[in-house]
Amino acid sequence: MSEGERHEPLLQRLVAAIVASVDGPAIDAALAHARASTSTPASTSTSTSDLASRLLLVDLLDDDILGAKTGDRPYPLRLLFTLLGEDLTGAGFDLACALNVFFRVEMDDEAKMRLGVETSRLYYRFVRDRANDPGLVSVLSPLVASLLSGQLERLRFESVDHQKIFDSALHERAADSDGGSAAIREPLTFLCRVSATGMVRARATVRT
């Protein structure tokens, strides 16, 4: 069993605990108030709007993402956070919670990398549920990987959406994969490399 496999159940429980610890009804109320803010006095909507904005990382994201227009390279990231803001339930709520911990909590590269892998798993689950556009996802995934990589000092994430053939040096099969097939049906997590050497630090989980 690899080190990644030993850590994976613990990290999944960690992400689940993080999600469970967030006050879901309070977030739902905040989003409802934020959406109605155009018709609500500022004095009654400021705090709830701020809560929703923080959950969607508005205070951390660069202006080139928040203000991206169609055709701009970061535009798919803006679409991702727009989708999150439209319905922060289920997979979207889980992803928003994981992203907040990833970007807001200080931890060493190893711990952040492991959390990042689980965050990428939640990202793929969310875009399968909501985006329903393989073309968009193939463009979006490298941008999300790069965004997460910006929080690491010695490691970097890579998407493997463009890879169609299973390679045991880069990929590991999900439990429900067809072990006799070399064709990748879908990626489930990002790949992680050591920035300085290109060595694979964590293989991408894929379904074959």
CORMOJO-V82765 format. One record per helix or strand of 2 or more residues. SS is the DSSP state (alpha for helix, beta for strand). FROM is the first residue (numbers start at 1). TO is the last residue. If there is no record, write none. Layout:
# CORMOJO-V82765
((SS FROM TO) (SS FROM TO))
This chain:
# CORMOJO-V82765
((alpha 3 21) (alpha 24 35) (alpha 37 39) (alpha 42 55) (alpha 63 66) (alpha 75 86) (alpha 90 104) (alpha 109 130) (alpha 134 149) (beta 155 158) (beta 171 173) (beta 186 187) (beta 191 194) (beta 200 202) (beta 204 207))
